[in-house]
């Protein structure tokens, strides 16, 4: 069974609009203990993303988010496999993907969500193969018969 993005993503997402301020975004991030805020347009389409790192270097709390948001957002469809998400995060060195459904925000997937998935399926090493008791396998038995 393949695990899909929709199985592990966070569907409840706090978002902002481009005209809201840096100060407002800082408050949301601090209050809700999150690291990113998707920036949405009027139709719930994703216009950008603001991370806590984006807000660190910004001096003015009254600046609009449109000035600090990252406009090139990595998105993934909610029906995609988690392997694709892991590959995208590793390749682009990012920790969050915006999950979309028909070009609209559906959720957020973080690297922590993927780690929880791995933690839930703890890796168990298989036992190493053991040598045969009679000292030989099929090939040796066939050679000794001739």
TORKOL-4160 file (C-alpha; in steps of 0.2 Angstrom, whole numbers, padded with zeros to 4 digits, m for minus):
146
<pt num="1" X="0000" Y="0000" Z="0000"/>
<pt num="2" X="0007" Y="0017" Z="m0005"/>
<pt num="3" X="0005" Y="0031" Z="0007"/>
<pt num="4" X="m0002" Y="0047" Z="m0001"/>
<pt num="5" X="0001" Y="0065" Z="0004"/>
<pt num="6" X="m0017" Y="0068" Z="0010"/>
<pt num="7" X="m0014" Y="0054" Z="0023"/>
<pt num="8" X="m0001" Y="0063" Z="0033"/>
<pt num="9" X="m0003" Y="0082" Z="0028"/>
<pt num="10" X="m0010" Y="0095" Z="0040"/>
<pt num="11" X="m0026" Y="0100" Z="0032"/>
<pt num="12" X="m0029" Y="0115" Z="0045"/>
<pt num="13" X="m0018" Y="0128" Z="0039"/>
<pt num="14" X="m0016" Y="0146" Z="0045"/>
<pt num="15" X="m0013" Y="0157" Z="0030"/>
<pt num="16" X="m0011" Y="0176" Z="0026"/>
<pt num="17" X="m0014" Y="0188" Z="0011"/>
<pt num="18" X="m0001" Y="0198" Z="0002"/>
<pt num="19" X="m0008" Y="0215" Z="0010"/>
<pt num="20" X="m0006" Y="0209" Z="0028"/>
<pt num="21" X="0009" Y="0215" Z="0037"/>
<pt num="22" X="0025" Y="0207" Z="0043"/>
<pt num="23" X="0021" Y="0211" Z="0061"/>
<pt num="24" X="0004" Y="0201" Z="0059"/>
<pt num="25" X="0014" Y="0186" Z="0051"/>
<pt num="26" X="0026" Y="0187" Z="0066"/>
<pt num="27" X="0012" Y="0186" Z="0078"/>
<pt num="28" X="0004" Y="0171" Z="0070"/>
<pt num="29" X="0020" Y="0162" Z="0068"/>
<pt num="30" X="0024" Y="0165" Z="0087"/>
<pt num="31" X="0007" Y="0162" Z="0094"/>
<pt num="32" X="0003" Y="0146" Z="0084"/>
<pt num="33" X="0021" Y="0139" Z="0085"/>
<pt num="34" X="0023" Y="0136" Z="0066"/>
<pt num="35" X="0036" Y="0140" Z="0054"/>
<pt num="36" X="0027" Y="0145" Z="0037"/>
<pt num="37" X="0012" Y="0154" Z="0031"/>
<pt num="38" X="0005" Y="0151" Z="0014"/>
<pt num="39" X="0001" Y="0168" Z="0006"/>
<pt num="40" X="m0016" Y="0166" Z="m0003"/>
<pt num="41" X="m0026" Y="0176" Z="m0016"/>
<pt num="42" X="m0045" Y="0179" Z="m0016"/>
<pt num="43" X="m0049" Y="0161" Z="m0023"/>
<pt num="44" X="m0038" Y="0152" Z="m0011"/>
<pt num="45" X="m0024" Y="0150" Z="m0024"/>
<pt num="46" X="m0006" Y="0150" Z="m0018"/>
<pt num="47" X="0003" Y="0166" Z="m0022"/>
<pt num="48" X="0018" Y="0163" Z="m0011"/>
<pt num="49" X="0025" Y="0158" Z="0006"/>
<pt num="50" X="0032" Y="0167" Z="0021"/>
<pt num="51" X="0044" Y="0157" Z="0033"/>
<pt num="52" X="0050" Y="0162" Z="0050"/>
<pt num="53" X="0067" Y="0165" Z="0042"/>
<pt num="54" X="0059" Y="0177" Z="0029"/>
<pt num="55" X="0053" Y="0188" Z="0044"/>
<pt num="56" X="0070" Y="0188" Z="0053"/>
<pt num="57" X="0079" Y="0200" Z="0041"/>
<pt num="58" X="0064" Y="0212" Z="0039"/>
<pt num="59" X="0065" Y="0227" Z="0049"/>
<pt num="60" X="0048" Y="0235" Z="0047"/>
<pt num="61" X="0033" Y="0227" Z="0055"/>
<pt num="62" X="0022" Y="0237" Z="0045"/>
<pt num="63" X="0029" Y="0231" Z="0028"/>
<pt num="64" X="0017" Y="0221" Z="0017"/>
<pt num="65" X="0020" Y="0202" Z="0016"/>
<pt num="66" X="0020" Y="0205" Z="m0003"/>
<pt num="67" X="0038" Y="0212" Z="m0001"/>
<pt num="68" X="0045" Y="0198" Z="0009"/>
<pt num="69" X="0036" Y="0182" Z="0003"/>
<pt num="70" X="0044" Y="0169" Z="m0008"/>
<pt num="71" X="0034" Y="0169" Z="m0024"/>
<pt num="72" X="0041" Y="0153" Z="m0031"/>
<pt num="73" X="0032" Y="0140" Z="m0020"/>
<pt num="74" X="0035" Y="0121" Z="m0021"/>
<pt num="75" X="0018" Y="0113" Z="m0022"/>
<pt num="76" X="0013" Y="0095" Z="m0022"/>
<pt num="77" X="m0004" Y="0087" Z="m0026"/>
<pt num="78" X="m0013" Y="0079" Z="m0011"/>
<pt num="79" X="m0015" Y="0062" Z="m0021"/>
<pt num="80" X="0004" Y="0061" Z="m0024"/>
<pt num="81" X="0015" Y="0048" Z="m0015"/>
<pt num="82" X="0025" Y="0053" Z="0000"/>
<pt num="83" X="0041" Y="0047" Z="m0009"/>
<pt num="84" X="0039" Y="0061" Z="m0021"/>
<pt num="85" X="0038" Y="0074" Z="m0007"/>
<pt num="86" X="0053" Y="0067" Z="0002"/>
<pt num="87" X="0063" Y="0068" Z="m0015"/>
<pt num="88" X="0057" Y="0086" Z="m0018"/>
<pt num="89" X="0062" Y="0092" Z="m0001"/>
<pt num="90" X="0079" Y="0084" Z="m0002"/>
<pt num="91" X="0082" Y="0090" Z="m0019"/>
<pt num="92" X="0077" Y="0108" Z="m0016"/>
<pt num="93" X="0083" Y="0109" Z="0002"/>
<pt num="94" X="0066" Y="0114" Z="0009"/>
<pt num="95" X="0056" Y="0109" Z="0024"/>
<pt num="96" X="0038" Y="0112" Z="0019"/>
<pt num="97" X="0028" Y="0109" Z="0004"/>
<pt num="98" X="0011" Y="0117" Z="0000"/>
<pt num="99" X="m0002" Y="0104" Z="m0004"/>
<pt num="100" X="m0014" Y="0109" Z="m0017"/>
<pt num="101" X="m0030" Y="0102" Z="m0025"/>
<pt num="102" X="m0035" Y="0109" Z="m0041"/>
<pt num="103" X="m0023" Y="0124" Z="m0039"/>
<pt num="104" X="m0030" Y="0128" Z="m0022"/>
<pt num="105" X="m0023" Y="0126" Z="m0005"/>
<pt num="106" X="m0027" Y="0109" Z="0003"/>
<pt num="107" X="m0014" Y="0108" Z="0017"/>
<pt num="108" X="0004" Y="0109" Z="0022"/>
<pt num="109" X="0017" Y="0095" Z="0023"/>
<pt num="110" X="0033" Y="0097" Z="0033"/>
<pt num="111" X="0048" Y="0087" Z="0035"/>
<pt num="112" X="0042" Y="0083" Z="0052"/>
<pt num="113" X="0027" Y="0074" Z="0045"/>
<pt num="114" X="0038" Y="0063" Z="0035"/>
<pt num="115" X="0049" Y="0059" Z="0050"/>
<pt num="116" X="0033" Y="0055" Z="0060"/>
<pt num="117" X="0029" Y="0043" Z="0046"/>
<pt num="118" X="0046" Y="0034" Z="0047"/>
<pt num="119" X="0045" Y="0034" Z="0066"/>
<pt num="120" X="0028" Y="0025" Z="0065"/>
<pt num="121" X="0036" Y="0012" Z="0054"/>
<pt num="122" X="0051" Y="0008" Z="0064"/>
<pt num="123" X="0065" Y="0000" Z="0054"/>
<pt num="124" X="0069" Y="m0018" Z="0059"/>
<pt num="125" X="0084" Y="m0026" Z="0052"/>
<pt num="126" X="0081" Y="m0043" Z="0045"/>
<pt num="127" X="0092" Y="m0057" Z="0051"/>
<pt num="128" X="0107" Y="m0061" Z="0040"/>
<pt num="129" X="0106" Y="m0077" Z="0030"/>
<pt num="130" X="0113" Y="m0092" Z="0039"/>
<pt num="131" X="0124" Y="m0105" Z="0031"/>
<pt num="132" X="0116" Y="m0122" Z="0026"/>
<pt num="133" X="0117" Y="m0135" Z="0040"/>
<pt num="134" X="0123" Y="m0149" Z="0028"/>
<pt num="135" X="0138" Y="m0138" Z="0022"/>
<pt num="136" X="0132" Y="m0135" Z="0004"/>
<pt num="137" X="0117" Y="m0129" Z="m0006"/>
<pt num="138" X="0110" Y="m0135" Z="m0023"/>
<pt num="139" X="0125" Y="m0132" Z="m0033"/>
<pt num="140" X="0137" Y="m0143" Z="m0022"/>
<pt num="141" X="0124" Y="m0157" Z="m0021"/>
<pt num="142" X="0123" Y="m0157" Z="m0040"/>
<pt num="143" X="0142" Y="m0157" Z="m0042"/>
<pt num="144" X="0145" Y="m0172" Z="m0030"/>
<pt num="145" X="0131" Y="m0182" Z="m0039"/>
<pt num="146" X="0141" Y="m0182" Z="m0055"/>
